[in-house]
Amino acid sequence: MVKFAAPSRVDIDYSNSVNPLWVNLLNVLQMNVRYARCQGAELITEDGRRILDFLSGYCVHNAGHNHPDIVAAVKSELDRNGPGMLQSHVPEMAGTLAQELCRRAGGRLAKALFCSSGSEGVEAAIKFARAHTRRNALLSADGAFHGLTCGALSLMSDPFWSEGFGPMLADVEHVPFGDLEGLAAQLSSRRFAALVLEPIQGEGGIRIPEPSYLKSAQELCRRYGTLLVLDEVQTGLHRTGPFLASHHYAVDPDMVVLAKALSGGLVPTGALLMTDDIYGSVFNSLKRSIVHTSTFGENGLSMRAALATLGVLDREHLGEQSASLGAVLRDRLRARLSGYEMVKEVRGMGLMNGIEFAPPRRMALRLGFESFKAIHAGMFGQIVVMRLFRDHGVLTQMCGNNFMVLKAAPPLVVDEAQIDTFVEAMGAVVELMHTSASFWTEAIGLARRVVNI
């Protein structure tokens, strides 16, 4: 069993000055532990327990936690006392990184705009699409997650994320993910500046489109003058095997948003890749040479960390490892979880995978499940997450827009032994939910405590 730290000055300070509800939730879920060191795919607590990370900070730690080569590169950049953020010079490493990203992304992508997060990259994509097309309307998919700034929120169909924050951007429509007929009907109006899609929906439940979907969406966009923007914030940098998940589908997008894993999880870094034509629509004169910038976008520390991350991904062949070990993970999960009525499907690409649960048919199980659902739609999933963490030392999470899908997205440096550990932990928890009343009775008590926080 994991030992949990008593309330500390850290908890008190965080509760008083940051977010007390987050501390309370972690305490209720018995996941509030102190981490002393994080390396590769493992998190070591202060009391010496090893937690296996199968969340990767929501696909941030593709190269593993604190990869020594990336840490060394960041230290080297600090030690050289160079021009980190002059804002009045030509940042050499930004040019090098832009070339490397555009080369790997391929197609017509030729320019990079650097920022600090995926949300910021999506905001820039909205601005650049409107500038290039001279249209205002935007189109995205149901179930998408693009970030929590107002423009990104506007692209998301789930009102949970935007409720209470006032009106979002006007003239935004949503179509079902994978629905080409609905997409064609919308695009034929010729009023949309951009179609913004995730190649694989992460928070939507690891939703993988039909093989022809993205290519057909691209053709429709070109027919009706709409730009295709792919949000690869979670799926990029070899998370699914190739450098971009869209490479599975041989598409040639107009813009691509990258972030999360871009700097090894050490420095906030994001990038918007685009064609020369789109770039030129915004930066079209000396007067407009600084019309869109980001204060920390091209800082030396971020650029050095991102270049080092690309080097690690290449040298350690982590794209190939993601593809091969992802297949191993899915095969072993399917074998271990087959026959359980509440396991609907195991799916994914590379090391971006989901385990989808289904409501039980047996009345004995259904009573507990419906009790969870009445308290909160996400309660069942959080009990699974808690059991994995508390009883088996595995960290993961449910998808933010689909509480019935558990993520299995470890760092790309994970090995087969760690995969087997996860599979056995998953099997034990699923066995427990199907055979033990304690899974449901303990969890209902916990759920009530959550409601009373």
C-alpha positions in Angstrom: 0.0 0.0 0.0 1.1 3.6 -0.7 1.9 5.6 2.4 0.3 9.0 2.3 2.0 12.1 3.7 0.3 14.0 6.6 -0.9 17.5 5.8 2.2 19.6 5.3 3.2 23.2 4.9 3.2 22.5 1.1 -0.5 21.5 1.3 -1.4 24.4 3.5 0.4 27.0 1.4 -1.0 25.6 -1.9 -4.5 25.5 -0.4 -4.3 29.0 0.9 -2.8 30.6 -2.1 -3.5 28.4 -5.2 -6.3 25.8 -5.3 -7.7 24.2 -2.1 -10.1 22.0 -4.0 -7.3 20.3 -5.9 -5.6 19.4 -2.6 -9.0 18.1 -1.2 -9.6 16.0 -4.3 -6.2 14.4 -4.2 -6.6 13.6 -0.5 -10.0 12.0 -1.1 -8.7 9.9 -4.0 -5.6 9.0 -1.8 -3.3 10.3 -4.5 -1.6 13.1 -2.6 1.9 11.8 -2.2 5.3 13.6 -2.2 7.6 12.8 -5.1 11.3 12.9 -4.5 12.6 12.0 -8.0 11.1 11.2 -11.4 13.1 9.3 -14.0 12.1 7.7 -17.3 8.7 6.1 -16.7 8.9 5.9 -12.9 8.0 8.4 -10.1 9.8 7.8 -6.8 8.0 9.0 -3.7 9.7 10.4 -0.6 9.1 7.1 1.3 10.7 5.1 -1.5 7.7 3.7 -3.4 7.9 3.5 -7.2 4.9 4.7 -9.1 4.6 3.7 -12.8 3.6 6.6 -14.9 1.0 5.7 -17.6 -0.2 9.2 -18.1 3.0 11.1 -19.1 1.5 14.4 -17.9 -1.1 14.1 -20.6 1.5 13.2 -23.2 4.2 15.6 -22.1 6.9 13.2 -21.1 7.5 11.4 -24.5 11.2 11.3 -23.8 10.7 10.2 -20.2 10.9 12.2 -17.0 14.1 14.3 -16.7 16.0 12.7 -19.6 19.7 13.3 -18.8 20.5 14.6 -22.2 17.7 17.2 -22.1 18.6 18.2 -18.5 22.2 18.6 -19.6 21.3 20.8 -22.5 19.2 23.1 -20.3 22.0 23.3 -17.8 24.4 24.1 -20.6 22.2 26.9 -21.9 21.9 28.4 -18.5 25.7 28.2 -17.8 26.6 30.0 -21.1 24.8 33.2 -20.0 23.7 33.8 -23.5 21.0 36.1 -25.0 18.0 34.3 -23.5 15.2 36.9 -24.2 16.6 40.1 -25.7 13.6 40.5 -27.9 15.8 42.6 -30.3 18.0 40.1 -32.0 17.8 37.1 -34.3 17.5 34.0 -32.1 19.8 31.5 -33.8 18.3 28.4 -32.2 14.8 29.4 -33.1 15.7 29.2 -36.8 17.4 25.9 -36.4 14.4 24.4 -34.4 11.9 25.8 -37.0 13.8 24.1 -39.8 14.0 20.8 -37.9 10.2 20.8 -37.1 9.1 21.7 -40.6 11.4 19.1 -42.1 10.0 16.4 -39.8 6.4 17.5 -40.3 6.8 17.6 -44.1 4.4 18.7 -46.8 4.0 22.4 -47.4 4.8 23.4 -43.8 7.6 25.9 -44.0 7.4 28.4 -41.2 7.2 28.1 -37.4 5.7 30.5 -34.9 6.9 29.8 -31.3 4.8 30.2 -28.2 4.5 28.7 -24.7 1.6 26.3 -24.9 -0.8 24.3 -27.0 -3.7 26.7 -26.2 -1.6 29.6 -27.3 -0.8 27.8 -30.6 -4.5 27.3 -31.2 -5.2 31.0 -30.6 -2.5 31.9 -33.1 -4.0 29.4 -35.6 -7.4 31.1 -35.3 -5.9 34.5 -36.0 -3.8 33.4 -38.9 -6.6 31.5 -40.5 -8.9 34.5 -40.4 -6.2 36.8 -41.7 -5.4 34.4 -44.6 -9.0 33.6 -45.7 -10.7 36.8 -44.7 -13.4 34.7 -43.1 -14.5 34.6 -39.5 -16.3 31.3 -38.9 -14.6 28.3 -37.4 -15.4 24.6 -37.5 -14.3 21.9 -35.1 -15.4 18.4 -34.0 -17.7 17.3 -31.1 -15.7 15.9 -28.2 -12.5 17.9 -29.1 -10.1 19.4 -26.6 -8.1 22.3 -27.8 -7.2 24.2 -24.6 -8.7 26.5 -22.0 -8.2 30.0 -23.4 -11.3 31.7 -24.9 -10.6 31.0 -28.5 -9.6 27.4 -27.9 -12.7 26.9 -25.6 -14.9 28.2 -28.4 -13.8 25.2 -30.5 -14.9 22.7 -27.8 -18.5 21.3 -27.8 -18.6 20.3 -24.1 -20.2 23.2 -22.1 -18.5 22.0 -18.9 -15.3 23.8 -19.9 -16.8 27.1 -20.9 -19.7 27.4 -18.5 -19.6 30.5 -16.4 -17.0 32.3 -18.5 -19.3 34.4 -20.6 -19.8 34.3 -24.3 -17.2 32.5 -26.4 -16.2 33.4 -30.0 -19.2 33.9 -32.2 -19.7 31.9 -35.5 -18.2 28.6 -34.3 -19.8 25.3 -35.3 -19.2 21.7 -34.3 -19.7 18.5 -36.4 -19.5 14.9 -35.2 -15.9 13.6 -35.4 -15.6 11.3 -38.4 -18.9 12.5 -40.1 -17.9 13.4 -43.6 -21.5 14.1 -44.7 -22.0 16.6 -42.0 -18.6 18.1 -42.6 -19.3 18.6 -46.3 -22.7 20.3 -45.5 -21.0 22.8 -43.3 -18.0 23.5 -45.5 -20.1 24.0 -48.6 -21.3 27.3 -47.1 -17.8 28.6 -47.9 -17.8 30.7 -44.7 -15.3 28.9 -42.6 -11.8 30.1 -42.1 -10.5 26.9 -40.6 -11.4 23.3 -39.7 -9.6 22.5 -36.5 -9.2 18.8 -35.8 -7.2 16.4 -33.6 -6.0 13.5 -35.8 -6.9 11.3 -32.8 -9.2 12.7 -30.2 -7.4 12.4 -26.8 -9.8 13.8 -24.2 -12.7 12.6 -26.4 -11.8 9.0 -25.6 -8.9 8.1 -27.8 -11.2 8.2 -30.8 -9.4 7.0 -34.0 -11.0 8.1 -37.3 -11.6 5.8 -40.2 -8.5 5.7 -42.4 -10.0 7.9 -45.1 -11.5 10.6 -42.9 -8.7 13.1 -42.6 -7.8 12.8 -46.3 -11.4 13.4 -47.3 -11.6 16.3 -44.8 -8.6 17.8 -46.5 -10.1 17.5 -49.9 -13.3 19.1 -48.7 -11.4 22.0 -47.1 -9.5 22.7 -50.4 -12.7 22.5 -52.4 -14.4 25.1 -50.3 -11.4 27.4 -49.4 -11.1 26.4 -45.7 -7.8 25.8 -44.0 -7.1 22.5 -42.3 -5.5 23.0 -38.9 -4.4 19.8 -37.1 -4.0 20.0 -33.3 -1.1 17.6 -32.6 -0.5 18.8 -29.1 -1.1 15.4 -27.6 -0.5 13.2 -30.7 2.7 14.8 -32.0 6.4 14.0 -31.4 6.1 10.3 -32.0 3.4 9.6 -29.5 1.6 7.4 -32.0 4.7 6.2 -33.9 5.5 8.7 -36.7 6.5 12.3 -35.9 2.9 13.4 -36.4 -0.2 11.3 -36.0 -1.5 12.8 -39.3 1.4 11.0 -41.0 -0.6 7.8 -40.6 -3.2 9.3 -43.0 -0.9 10.9 -45.6 -2.5 14.3 -45.2 -0.9 17.7 -46.0 -2.4 20.2 -43.5 -2.2 24.0 -43.8 -1.2 24.4 -40.1 -0.1 22.1 -37.2 0.0 22.9 -33.5 2.7 21.3 -31.4 3.4 21.7 -27.6 3.5 19.4 -24.6 6.3 17.0 -25.4 8.2 19.5 -27.5 10.8 20.4 -24.8 11.0 17.2 -22.8 8.6 18.3 -20.1 11.1 20.8 -18.7 10.3 24.2 -20.3 6.9 25.5 -21.6 7.2 25.4 -25.4 4.8 25.4 -28.2 4.9 25.9 -32.0 2.5 26.6 -34.8 3.7 25.3 -38.2 2.2 26.7 -41.3 2.7 27.3 -45.0 4.6 30.3 -46.5 1.4 31.7 -47.9 -0.4 31.7 -44.5 2.6 33.3 -42.8 2.8 36.0 -45.5 -0.8 36.9 -45.0 0.0 38.1 -41.5 3.6 39.3 -41.7 3.3 41.1 -45.0 5.2 44.4 -44.4 7.8 45.9 -42.1 5.0 47.6 -40.2 3.5 44.3 -39.4 6.7 42.4 -38.6 5.8 42.1 -35.0 2.0 42.1 -35.3 1.8 38.7 -33.5 4.5 37.6 -31.0 4.8 35.7 -27.7 7.0 37.0 -25.0 8.7 33.7 -24.1 8.2 32.1 -27.5 11.7 32.1 -28.8 13.7 32.2 -25.5 17.0 30.3 -25.5 16.1 27.8 -22.8 13.0 26.6 -24.6 14.7 26.3 -28.0 17.7 24.5 -26.5 15.4 22.0 -24.7 13.3 21.4 -27.8 16.4 20.7 -29.9 17.7 18.3 -27.3 14.3 16.6 -27.2 14.3 16.0 -30.9 17.8 14.6 -30.6 16.7 12.1 -27.9 13.7 11.0 -29.9 15.9 10.4 -32.9 18.9 8.7 -31.2 16.7 6.4 -29.1 14.4 5.6 -32.0 11.4 6.4 -29.8 9.0 6.6 -32.7 9.7 3.0 -33.7 9.5 2.0 -30.0 6.2 3.7 -29.6 4.7 1.8 -32.6 6.1 -1.6 -31.5 5.5 -1.4 -27.8 2.1 0.2 -28.4 1.0 -3.0 -30.3 2.4 -5.1 -27.5 0.5 -3.2 -24.9 -2.8 -3.4 -26.8 -2.4 -7.2 -27.5 -1.6 -7.9 -23.8 -4.4 -5.8 -22.5 -7.0 -7.4 -24.8 -5.8 -10.9 -23.8 -5.9 -10.0 -20.1 -9.2 -8.1 -20.1 -11.2 -10.3 -22.5 -14.4 -11.8 -21.2 -15.2 -9.0 -18.7 -18.6 -7.5 -19.4 -17.6 -4.0 -18.4 -14.6 -3.8 -20.8 -15.9 -2.6 -24.1 -12.8 -2.1 -26.1 -9.0 -1.5 -26.1 -7.9 0.8 -28.8 -5.1 3.2 -29.8 -2.1 4.0 -31.9 1.5 3.8 -30.7 1.6 4.6 -27.0 -1.6 6.6 -27.0 -4.2 4.1 -25.9 -7.6 3.9 -24.2 -9.5 1.2 -22.3 -13.2 1.9 -22.8 -15.6 0.6 -20.1 -19.3 -0.1 -20.5 -22.2 -0.1 -18.0 -22.6 -3.6 -16.5 -25.5 -5.9 -17.5 -25.7 -7.9 -14.3 -28.0 -6.4 -11.7 -25.5 -6.9 -8.9 -23.0 -4.7 -10.6 -25.4 -2.4 -12.1 -26.8 -1.1 -8.8 -23.3 0.1 -7.8 -22.6 1.5 -11.2 -25.9 3.5 -11.3 -25.2 4.8 -7.7 -21.9 6.2 -9.0 -23.6 7.7 -12.0 -26.2 9.4 -9.9 -23.5 11.1 -7.8 -21.2 12.2 -10.7 -20.7 10.9 -14.2 -17.0 10.6 -13.7 -17.1 8.9 -10.3 -16.7 5.3 -11.6 -13.6 6.2 -13.6 -12.0 8.0 -10.6 -12.4 4.9 -8.5 -10.6 2.9 -11.1 -7.8 5.5 -11.2 -7.6 5.5 -7.4 -7.4 1.7 -7.2 -4.7 1.6 -9.8 -2.7 4.2 -7.9 -3.3 3.1 -4.3 -3.3 -0.6 -4.7 -0.8 -1.1 -7.6 1.4 2.0 -7.8 0.2 3.0 -11.3 -0.7 6.6 -12.3 -3.1 7.2 -15.1 -6.4 9.1 -15.6 -9.7 9.0 -17.4 -10.3 11.1 -20.6 -11.5 14.6 -19.8 -14.5 14.5 -22.3 -15.3 10.8 -21.9 -15.3 9.5 -18.3 -15.6 5.9 -19.5 -12.2 5.7 -21.2 -9.0 5.2 -19.2 -5.8 6.5 -20.8 -2.8 4.2 -21.2 -0.1 6.7 -22.4 3.3 6.0 -20.8 6.5 7.8 -21.7 7.9 6.4 -24.9 10.9 5.0 -23.0 8.7 2.5 -21.2 9.9 -1.2 -21.4 8.1 -4.5 -21.7 8.4 -5.3 -18.0 6.7 -2.1 -17.2 4.0 -2.8 -19.7 3.4 -6.2 -18.1 3.2 -4.5 -14.7 0.5 -2.1 -16.0 -1.4 -5.0 -17.7 -1.5 -7.1 -14.5 -2.6 -4.1 -12.4 -5.3 -3.3 -14.9 -6.4 -6.9 -14.8 -6.5 -7.0 -11.0 -8.7 -3.9 -10.8 -11.1 -5.1 -13.5 -11.3 -8.5 -11.8 -12.1 -6.7 -8.5 -14.9 -4.6 -10.0 -16.5 -7.8 -11.4 -16.2 -10.0 -8.3 -15.9 -8.0 -5.1 -18.6 -6.0 -3.4 -15.9 -4.0 -1.6 -15.0 -2.3 -4.9 -18.5 -0.8 -5.0 -19.2 -0.2 -1.3 -15.9 1.5 -0.5 -16.2 3.6 -3.6 -19.7 4.8 -2.9 -18.6 6.0 0.5 -15.7 7.8 -1.1 -18.0 9.3 -3.7 -20.2 10.7 -1.0 -17.2 12.4 0.6 -16.3 14.0 -2.7 -19.8 15.5 -3.0 -19.4 16.9 0.5 -16.1 18.7 -0.2 
